[in-house]
Amino acid sequence: MKRALMTLLLLLPALAQPLPEALKRAPEVAGVVTARLDHVLKQKDLARTLQDPLRTALSELQARQAALLAEAKLKRALAQAESDIVAAYAQAREAELQVALAAKALEVAELGLKATEVRVKGGGATSLDLMEAQNRALEARKNLEAARRGQESALAALANLVGAWKPESVHELPPIPGEEVVASLLQEHADLLQLRQSLELLRFQRGLLDESFAARKDLEALEDQAKTLEENLLSLERSLRVALEARHRQLAPLLQGVKTAEEAYQAAQERYRAEEKRFQAGLTSRLSLLQQELALKQAELAWEQAKHAYLKAYYGLLASR
């Protein structure tokens, strides 16, 4: 049944839809659904707490903190789901191109084999040349089979996230976010928020204790815990900032890589068009034309991979919260 679904996806190009449509499925991913349910529960708990006339300042603080943390975890889950969808989408799209590339490579190898057979009969090639051509054709068939299996696996992984889907080329890339995105992600980071809340709660509890009635050791224990938490918070914030800044810095060279790959693809298109004209004029062989077409498909795959590398880094950065 799974194989039948994958076959159907391969046969129906009308099912192809762009990445933005796939990203709209992120709220339906299991992790997001779970985080959203928890957020709703925490919001209800907060509402009940605020309606309780006998609530204490401590219970209200804890309820507010729980609701804020659940919201931060929901945002993280949604961003992670989008990042996962982008990665699966890219893998499926690349797998499709790899199948096309492997099929063209097989066509080149088989035509090369036929040419070698003719040359052997005419005395222009040796039996060793023929054996090498046969091995190239055999290897090309194996590569095509492997590429098809990879495509089935990639489509299944994407379907687990967004349902049956046949990806298409990404035409527009999001711009590089400004440096302020790092501060924003740090502010919304669920782990940092949890530490901040723990520190806030400890300080609140310390404020509730009266030095006239509480043992000095209990006060000192709370103060020590607060100091340790504060140090942990600063340490985590520093390490996260370094990691986020590094992620942000890699976007520019990745985007430049997209431009370089696009230029290489355009150059490959021009070479193929020129070779096609030469073939039509009888100035080159069918094998040479196929080889140029193979180079064109390789350039197309490289361009798509460059775009996907940028997209995965972009959404990976946004998921680091």
N, C-alpha and C positions, 0 to 999 in steps of 0.2 A: 504493500500500500504506500509505504514511504517512497519507494522507487517510482511508483506510478505518479505520485505528486510531483516529484522532481522532474520526471519526463514531461509532465504537463507544463511545468514552468518553462522548460526549455523550448517547447513547441508553440507557446503563446506569447509572442512579443508584445501584444496589446496589454499584457499585465505589467509591463515595465513602467515604473513610476520613479520620480526624482527623490533625492534624499530628503528634502523638506517634508514631503508627505510621510516618509518613513519615521521621521522624528516626531511627528504628531502622535505616533503610537506609544511614545515613551511613558505617558501617564498610565498605560495599561500593563506595563511590565510588572511582574510579581513583586519585586522589591519596592517599587513605588506605591503599589496598592497597599502593601503592609504598612509602609511608613505613613501613608495618608490616613489609614484607619487609626493608627496610634495617635496621630495629630488630632483627629476628631475626638478621640477619647480624652486626650489631655485638655482640649478646649472645653469639653463638657465638665470635666473635673474642676477646671478653673471657674466656670460659670456657677457650678454648685457651691464652690467655696465662697465666692463673692456674695452669693445669696444667703449664706449662713450668718445670722446675726451674732452667733457665738464664736465666729472664727477668730483666730489669733493672728497677730502680725506674722508669726513664723509660718503658720499653715498657708497664709496667703502668698508669702514669698515663695514657698516651695511649689505651690500650684502654678504661679506665674513662671517660675523657672522651668518647670516641667513642660509647660505649653510652648515656651520659647525654644527649648531644646528639641522638642518634637518637630517644630516648624523648621529648624535648621537641618535636622536629619531628613526631613521630607525634601527640602531643596537639594541636599546632597544626593539623595536617592534618585531624584529626577535628573540631575546633572550626570550622574553615573550611568543611568539608563540611556541617556542621549549619547554618551561616550561609547557605550557598548554597542549601540545601534550603528553608530558611524563606523566602528571597527568591523562589525559583521557585514555591513553594507559594502564597505571597501573590499573586504576579502571576497565577497560574492562577485562583485564587479570585476575584480582582477582575475578571478577564476574563470569567468566567462571569456575574457580576453586571452587568457592563457590557453583555453581550449581552441580558440580561433587561431592562435599563433602555432600551436602544436599541429593542428590540421594542415595549415599552410606549410609547415616544416616537413610534414609527411609527404605532401604533394611535391615539394621540391626534391625530397630524397627519392621518391618513386620515379620521378622523371629523370633524375640523375642516374638512377639504376638502369633505366631503359637506355639512356644515352651510352652508359658504360658497356651494356650488353652489345649494342651496335658497334662500338669501337673495338670490342674484343673480337667480334666476328670479322671485322675489317682489318684486324691485326694492329690496331692503334692503341690497344690497352692489354694489360696482362691479366691472368687469372687472379692475381693478388689485388689488382684494381677492382675487379668484379666482386671479390669477397668483401673488400672494404665498403663498396657501394651497397652491397646486400646488408652488411652490418648497420650502416647508417639508416637504411630503410627500416630495419627491424627495430632499432633504437627509437626511431621516430614514431613507430606504431605504439611502442610501449609508453613513450612520453604522452601520446595522445590519450591512451587509456587512463594513465595516471592523472592527467589533467581533467578528464571527465569525472573521475572519482572525486577529485578535489572540488570540482564544481558542485557535485551533488552534496558533499559534506558542507560546503560553504552556504549553499542555499538552505539546507536544513537548519544550520545554526542561525541564519537570518530569520527563518520562519519561526523559530522558537521565540524570537523577540517581537516580531511585527506581523506574523502570519505569512501566508504564501506571498512571495514578493520576488520580482525580477528587477534588479537594479539597473539603472542606466548611468551614463556619464554625468559627472558633476560639472555643471557649466559655470557656476558662480561660487567663489570662495569668500567667506567672511573676512572682513579686514582685521588686521592685527589690533587687538585692544590696546588702549593706552596703558602707561605704567601704573595708573591708579587702580587697575584691576587687581594688582597684588594686595594692596591695602584692603580692597573690598572683599577679596576672598579670605583674607586673614580675619576680618571682622565677622564674617559669616561662618567661619570654620567651626564645625560642630565640636571637635575635640577641644579647641581653645575655649569655646563657649562653656563647655562642661566644666573646665578647670576654673574659669572665671566665676561661674555660679557656685562652685564648691568654696572658692575663696570668699565670695560674698556671703555665703551662708555661715561660714566659720566666723567671719567678722561680726555678723549679725548676732550669732549665739554668744560671742564674747561680749557684745554690748548688753546682752540681757543679764549677764552675771554681775552681781553687786559685790564689789571687793570687800564689803563689810561682812558678807555672809558666805561667800565662796572661798574654798581653800586656795591658797596661793599656787599650789602645785597644779590645780585644775586650770587656773587662769594661764599659767605658764605653758601647760600642755596645749591649750588652744592657740596660744600665740606662736608656739613652735610649729604647730601644724599649719598655721596660716603662712608663716615664713617659708616653710618647705614648699607649700603649694604655690606661693608667689614665685619662688625660684624655678619650680618646674614649669610654670606658665611662661616665664620669660625665656627659658631654655627652649621650650617647644616652639614658641613664637619665632625665635631666632632661626631655628633649623627649618621651620616651614617657610619663612620668608626667603631664605637662601634657595630652597628647592623651587619655590614659585617663581622667583626672579630668574632662575636658570631655565625653567620651562618657558617663561615669557621671552627670554633672549633667543631661544632656538627657533621661534616663529619666523623671524625675519630671514635667516638663511634658508629655511624651508620654503618660504614663499618665493625667494629668489630662485630656488631650485625648480619650482614650478615653471617660472618664466624661461629658464634655460632649457628645460625639457620640452616646453611648447615650441621654442625656436628650433630645436632639433627635429621635432615632429614635422614642422612646416618645411624644413629643409628636406626631410625624407619624402614628403609629398611632392616637392618639386623634382627630386631625383626620379621618383616613380613616374611622374607625368612625362618627363623627358625620355625615360626608358620605354614607356608605352608608345610614344611617337616614333621612336627608333624601331620598335618591334613592328609597328604598323607599316613602316617604310621598308621593312625587310632587312634592316641593318643590324639586328640582334636576334638572339634565339629566345624561344619560349622559356627555356630554363633561366636565362638571365633576367627576363621579366619577372618570373616567379620569385627569384632571389631578391629582386628589388622590392617586390611586394611583401616578402617576408621581413625585410629590413624596415619597411613602413609599419608593419604590425608591431615589431619590436619597439619602435619609437613611440607608437601609440600607447603601448603598455607602460613604457617608462614614464610617459607624461601622466597617465592615470595614477601610477604609483606615487609620483611626486605630489600630485594633488591630494591623494589620500594620506600621505605622510603629514602634510600640513594640517589637514582636517583632524586627524587623530591627535596631533599635538595640541591643536586649538581646543577641541572638546575635552581632551585630557586635562588641560589646564583648568578649564571651567569646572571640571569634576573634582578638583583638588580643594574641596571646601569642607 
